[in-house]
């Protein structure tokens, strides 16, 4: 009986309600939303997590799912005063709550703002739990998955956790709190309960999966590694000579090294600045686009060393990304030492889509090392190894053929592994499992929608 009901729910989850039915007769049956996504950041915010959720929800909507997103007002995009509190786009409904902006550049400020968003999300769930949606909860903010656990205990709602970062481990690694502090021990206990009760756990890397299994071996079968993605139709290889962004900032004739995205505490910016210092006498231009806790530190170091080969620009609107990401000859990705498996940089996929080689600064056991080697799209370097990074940059600057070869290889690898269509199918499979109370999952209905 349970399996039959589960199949009926899956059909209902994927099939739009028929039109022409009187509202008063079918109020309980007409549920405009089947999947609820709760995330603090969503466009017009610049936060990459929000932009990825926007693209994913759009793709799933086109597959027939009704999606409700609960998010906050712009937090990163401060030049935007506000966004509409309610937006309706066919099967996609977006609700935006007020967003606290207390000390947004500080860890404690972000924590307070995140807690306030969690409280608003809890009130939202209290008002909407009657719909019976499946919940997809992100770790933006990191406390959010606990709402899924409580909603499941109180209302029986199934939930899937999408883990961008692994907390409290990130806070411990950043020395915000001691590893043996009672808050850390309690947080780890709550995490284990959340994971064990979840219908699915999505992580962004194999090393993050290993970290979770080490903490909670019972959930190994629930964890699915699903990479981030980029839009191959939006971001395409563009020659610098045909790129207005490259012309605007005088990058066409210079070998340009680009770091685009968050310059946060989890990113090894020190190795990159040191490489720029070692290359200051060569005709090589470093461009930093974005913001974050370490941007000011980078600017101070550049000023201290008197570097003339570094240019800092603000975050670019999404419509400009196809041009900013291709206004270079080499792009950079970095993860600070000790952060492997705790965070996963989403900027890599846009770089591959842009057809540019990539240099990654990370630990030797990072999943990024295997990915870059398999794709043949660049090279990886240990944290602090600025000399090797500088030599690689200098080598590429004198070998245009190798630059083109690596860029094309990365684009091919991206198209076969990390397009939104490919990734959305993997999400759909996890959601399918979440709707079935037993391990067996009849996916025929779902895959018809996906394909």
Secondary structure, 3 states (H helix, E strand, C coil): CHHHHHHHHHHHHHCCCCCCCCHHHCCCCCCCCCEEEECCCCCCCCCHHHHHHHHHHHHHHHCCCCEEEEEECCCCCCCCCCCCCEEEECCEEEEEECCCCCCCCCHHHHHHHHHHHHHHHHHHHHHHHHHCCEEEEECCCCCCHHHHHHHHHHHCCCEEEEECCCCCHHHHHCCCCCCCCHHHHHHHHHHHHHHHHCCEEEECCHHHHHHHHHHCHHHHHHEEECCCCECCCCCCCCCHHHCHHHHHCCCCCCEEEEEECCCCCCCCHHHHHHHHHHCCCCCEEEEEECCCCCHHHHHHHHHHHCCCCEEEECCCCHHHHHHHCCCCCEEEEECCCCCECCECCCHHHHHHHCCCEEEEECCCCCHHHHHHHHHCCEEEECCCCHHHHHHHHHHHHCCHHHHHHHHHHHHHHHHHHCEHHHHHHHHHHHHHHHHCCCCCCCCHHHHHHHC
